[in-house]
Amino acid sequence: MSETTVAAEVAVKEPKEPLFSKKNRKLLSDPMNDDNPITIQVLGICSALAITVQVKQAFVMALSVLVVLIGANLIVSLIRNLIPSRVRIIVQLVIVAALVILVDQVLKAYVYDVSKQLSVFVGLIITNCIIMGRLEAFALGNKPWPSVLDAVGNAIGYGVILIIISIFREFFGSGSLMGYPLLGDAAEGTGFYGMGYMNNNMFILPPMALIITGIIIWVQRARNPKLIEN
C-alpha cells in the first residue's frame, strides 16, 4: 500500500472537531470571566470611562464593537496566509477602518441621537486595543470559525462590563435606565424626588466609572483566587 493511500485513509478516519467543542466553547466563555478584556487584560478602558453615562450608549457601543470585531477577525483569518508580515498592521487598520465607517453610517441612519452622543468614540473603535489585540493574537494564526468565536466572546465580555458600569452610573446619576425615569420626575418633584432624594452627580463623572470598574475587578478576583497575582 502506497504512502499516499495510507495518508488518505488517515485523513478520512480523523474526526472533525465539532463546531462547539470544549476548546471552542472556551473561546466564548473565557473572555466573559477569566480573561475579560477590560477587567483582566485592562483593554478598552477609555470607552468604559467615556460612554457609560447611559445604558443605551453603552449597549450601542458594545454592539458596534461586536460587529466590527467579528468582521475584522473573520476577514483577517481568511486572508492570514496572504498578508505580508511587514504590512500586517496596516492591513488590519484598513479592514477595521472600513468596518467602522460602515457601522458609523448605519448608526447615523437609524439611531442618530445615540450616534451624536457617542461622537468620536465610534471612530476610535479603529484603534481600540481589544480589536487590534485579537487580530494580532488570534485571527492571524487561527481558522475563521475559532476567530469568529473569539471575537464574539471578547466583544460580549467587553459589552457586559460596559453595560454593568452604565447601569450604576445612569441609575444613581440620573435616576433612570435606558432613558426611562424610575425614581420619579426630578423637575416636578414626584416619586422619590418628592421625598427629598437627589441624583448623585458624581456618578456622571468619568472617575466614577473607574471606581466601579475597580470594584468589579475586586469582586471578580475575590471570587476567583487564581486571578490573584502572587
Steps between C-alpha positions, in 0.01 A plus 500: 500500500645834397567785745246716315225243558587467871500877544164523325349231727631677813353828381163335443496326839608809696184650654425864443491730800140589595400862445442544874766271640637557850789698351266720297264553793794632703552765233153627586507455877851609601466866390184525709679390816866393536631704207265797480644769271421786741540356849783251432679619187432867591413596142228734377504703821457834317158411363400355837563842654356714222177347370347324802292792628192339344416135441383570144837646406687208656276249322546664159877520551513133605293398196724708271816338639337156461425559130842651425694234692314208339548647153866587556592165658324310221659698216850494648472127568388431141794690350756430775727302267498779242596790730873585495632520854651844449170666406259298714421791736413727207279232346322446831443873547355532150259211562390634839467856366275383215276308743485793743395738221217263403386468864519877549285564193241246617486663844454845346221366279301312765599630846625849427450633855711224652757537223526871580546428871771243430671762284861412412504184711350290219786610277748413773394135470761496223776521760321305773762286673262205527442481125863542397605262777268222383607542139867472596468234768235275347360568152843503333571148619166323503224380268185708432254318730715517817580862411129583485441332838796688648353826369155425642640403840722806535238742370235365739747503790577863416132590457386339825744709704397816313132435568556420870692825545237699311214354707654630822596836348165569337288379792682687776603794283173561315240284675418318177585196288502500119367857526188399698465674840470246783503726803250763387536841338776712652366822345145450635610344828303177460583149623817469705596857409192618689642329811825694475707264285761668277703353216865436578680703234830332586381195305486707180870586526759270333690425825193318632518262202856419600392438861218268389744317270736457796218355712411254223866394478514455879181288504620290207837428660344433840279234341783351296827471699698377197474853355693644797860565407758364743 
